[in-house]
Amino acid sequence: MRWRVTSGKKSVIFARLLVSALAGWIASSALYVAGVALGIHISSTLLLVTAFGTAVMVALFSDFIAISLAKYILSLIANDVEDISKPESGTQVEDIEDQFLIKSFIKMLVEPAIPDIVDVKIVIEGDNNSLDDLMLDPMLLEELEELLPTAVDGWGYVTAIYYTNGNLIVMLDPQVARLLMNTIERGDGEKVVITRNEELVQIYDIVKRAYLTRYPGADGTMAAYIAYKTIKQLINNGLIEVPKELVSNMPYEPEEIRVKVLEQIREENTH
């Protein structure tokens, strides 16, 4: 059988020679530039040997280089696909039990501020299971559906809260729900343990918003005072553990309101 050079093979051979020559030229040029930069004389012979040697190496091992490069690119693509397909860890509430724990925690959190609360229901964005509790009350679900268009702005690190007939409905972003769950898990069911300022901010925000939702006529200063007092009471009762340096950050308010609240607390403590 005679070996015949087809037009396709000619193209491959020509491309390989072209790439090899280009690689040789780049190598010799780089060597020349390096020599000039370092003040070293590079002979023409060395430049030619470098160019020829590089061209030969590329020609001989071009297939190996191409395959290795292809494998590397494919591995990068595979890793990206794998990262995209993996669910984000630490941002989701895993099951019904977790939702129950968050619900119980929020009820404990708001009861000192709103004693007439009958029940707390939570809705986690994107989690249809969290709507199950509301499905039992069609009228409540209908009211919530009317609220949702305006509550969308509440998603994110701001908690949207709705009150109706003794029920406090708290709508949470998944990240906020996970953050609350982390504080519960640290306490092993005995108490809530807060270690970061962000966690205390969320808890403070929930109490304040719940109070303003239940008592819409209250002003911001009163709501800040109630939120501060409620959290301090829960800390004193051993239900919440917070480092002293974080407690000193409360209330999370503009300076004018913050000063008023702290002055009121100081007056109460002196009596």
SULTAZI-V144366 format. One line per field, one symbol per residue. phi: phi as a letter, one per 40 degrees, with the letter a starting at -180 (. if undefined). A space follows every 50 residues. Layout:
phi = ???
//
This chain:
phi = .ccbccccccccccccccccccccccccccccccccccgbcbcccccccc ccccccccccbccccccccccccccccccccccccccccgbbccaccccc ccdcccccccdccbccccabbbbcdgbccccdccccbdcccccccccddc cdccchcbccbbbafgbbbbbbcdcccccccccccccfgcacbbbbcdcc cccdccccccccccbccccccccccccccccccccccgcbbbddccdccc ccaddccdccccccccccccc
//
